[in-house]
Amino acid sequence: MPRRIYKCRKCEHSFERLLMDEDEREVPCPKCKEKDVQRLPSSERLFEGLSPFGSRNRDTN
């Protein structure tokens, strides 16, 4: 399941959720219950494939 990171536009609380794509339509802030949240890029996607040891997807043959 993908991890999604959100930030509430009302109270600026940041939080993360493990969600399926269909669950993303309404993600309320757990602190203030506001539904106006912004999805932030996750660090998993930002650093995917970047490693000091080379690519994780490289063939070993």
C-alpha positions as protocol buffer text, in pm:
chain_id: "A"
residue {
  index: 1
  type: MET
  ca { x: 0 y: 0 z: 0 }
}
residue {
  index: 2
  type: PRO
  ca { x: 140 y: 343 z: -88 }
}
residue {
  index: 3
  type: ARG
  ca { x: 218 y: 594 z: 183 }
}
residue {
  index: 4
  type: ARG
  ca { x: 77 y: 942 z: 122 }
}
residue {
  index: 5
  type: ILE
  ca { x: 182 y: 1260 z: 302 }
}
residue {
  index: 6
  type: TYR
  ca { x: -66 y: 1545 z: 349 }
}
residue {
  index: 7
  type: LYS
  ca { x: -71 y: 1894 z: 499 }
}
residue {
  index: 8
  type: CYS
  ca { x: -387 y: 2063 z: 622 }
}
residue {
  index: 9
  type: ARG
  ca { x: -439 y: 2405 z: 467 }
}
residue {
  index: 10
  type: LYS
  ca { x: -633 y: 2527 z: 773 }
}
residue {
  index: 11
  type: CYS
  ca { x: -419 y: 2427 z: 1073 }
}
residue {
  index: 12
  type: GLU
  ca { x: -99 y: 2332 z: 877 }
}
residue {
  index: 13
  type: HIS
  ca { x: -78 y: 1993 z: 1050 }
}
residue {
  index: 14
  type: SER
  ca { x: 125 y: 1739 z: 848 }
}
residue {
  index: 15
  type: PHE
  ca { x: 27 y: 1375 z: 854 }
}
residue {
  index: 16
  type: GLU
  ca { x: 61 y: 1056 z: 654 }
}
residue {
  index: 17
  type: ARG
  ca { x: -177 y: 781 z: 553 }
}
residue {
  index: 18
  type: LEU
  ca { x: -150 y: 438 z: 397 }
}
residue {
  index: 19
  type: LEU
  ca { x: -412 y: 455 z: 123 }
}
residue {
  index: 20
  type: MET
  ca { x: -536 y: 294 z: -191 }
}
residue {
  index: 21
  type: ASP
  ca { x: -598 y: 535 z: -483 }
}
residue {
  index: 22
  type: GLU
  ca { x: -977 y: 525 z: -444 }
}
residue {
  index: 23
  type: ASP
  ca { x: -945 y: 630 z: -76 }
}
residue {
  index: 24
  type: GLU
  ca { x: -775 y: 960 z: -166 }
}
residue {
  index: 25
  type: ARG
  ca { x: -1090 y: 1153 z: -256 }
}
residue {
  index: 26
  type: GLU
  ca { x: -1158 y: 1273 z: 99 }
}
residue {
  index: 27
  type: VAL
  ca { x: -876 y: 1266 z: 350 }
}
residue {
  index: 28
  type: PRO
  ca { x: -967 y: 1477 z: 653 }
}
residue {
  index: 29
  type: CYS
  ca { x: -706 y: 1627 z: 883 }
}
residue {
  index: 30
  type: PRO
  ca { x: -687 y: 1412 z: 1199 }
}
residue {
  index: 31
  type: LYS
  ca { x: -627 y: 1723 z: 1413 }
}
residue {
  index: 32
  type: CYS
  ca { x: -902 y: 1966 z: 1302 }
}
residue {
  index: 33
  type: LYS
  ca { x: -1114 y: 1741 z: 1072 }
}
residue {
  index: 34
  type: GLU
  ca { x: -1083 y: 1989 z: 782 }
}
residue {
  index: 35
  type: LYS
  ca { x: -1113 y: 1828 z: 438 }
}
residue {
  index: 36
  type: ASP
  ca { x: -904 y: 2092 z: 259 }
}
residue {
  index: 37
  type: VAL
  ca { x: -569 y: 1911 z: 262 }
}
residue {
  index: 38
  type: GLN
  ca { x: -276 y: 1921 z: 22 }
}
residue {
  index: 39
  type: ARG
  ca { x: -97 y: 1604 z: -83 }
}
residue {
  index: 40
  type: LEU
  ca { x: 280 y: 1645 z: -57 }
}
residue {
  index: 41
  type: PRO
  ca { x: 545 y: 1451 z: -247 }
}
residue {
  index: 42
  type: SER
  ca { x: 671 y: 1156 z: -43 }
}
residue {
  index: 43
  type: SER
  ca { x: 1041 y: 1103 z: 20 }
}
residue {
  index: 44
  type: GLU
  ca { x: 1004 y: 753 z: -127 }
}
residue {
  index: 45
  type: ARG
  ca { x: 928 y: 905 z: -468 }
}
residue {
  index: 46
  type: LEU
  ca { x: 1179 y: 1189 z: -439 }
}
residue {
  index: 47
  type: PHE
  ca { x: 1473 y: 957 z: -373 }
}
residue {
  index: 48
  type: GLU
  ca { x: 1360 y: 649 z: -566 }
}
residue {
  index: 49
  type: GLY
  ca { x: 1654 y: 500 z: -752 }
}
residue {
  index: 50
  type: LEU
  ca { x: 1910 y: 734 z: -593 }
}
residue {
  index: 51
  type: SER
  ca { x: 2165 y: 536 z: -401 }
}
residue {
  index: 52
  type: PRO
  ca { x: 2538 y: 579 z: -335 }
}
residue {
  index: 53
  type: PHE
  ca { x: 2569 y: 210 z: -432 }
}
residue {
  index: 54
  type: GLY
  ca { x: 2411 y: 245 z: -777 }
}
residue {
  index: 55
  type: SER
  ca { x: 2066 y: 165 z: -907 }
}
residue {
  index: 56
  type: ARG
  ca { x: 1854 y: -89 z: -723 }
}
residue {
  index: 57
  type: ASN
  ca { x: 1705 y: -202 z: -1052 }
}
residue {
  index: 58
  type: ARG
  ca { x: 2032 y: -287 z: -1227 }
}
residue {
  index: 59
  type: ASP
  ca { x: 2072 y: -635 z: -1377 }
}
residue {
  index: 60
  type: THR
  ca { x: 2338 y: -845 z: -1209 }
}
residue {
  index: 61
  type: ASN
  ca { x: 2422 y: -1046 z: -1525 }
}
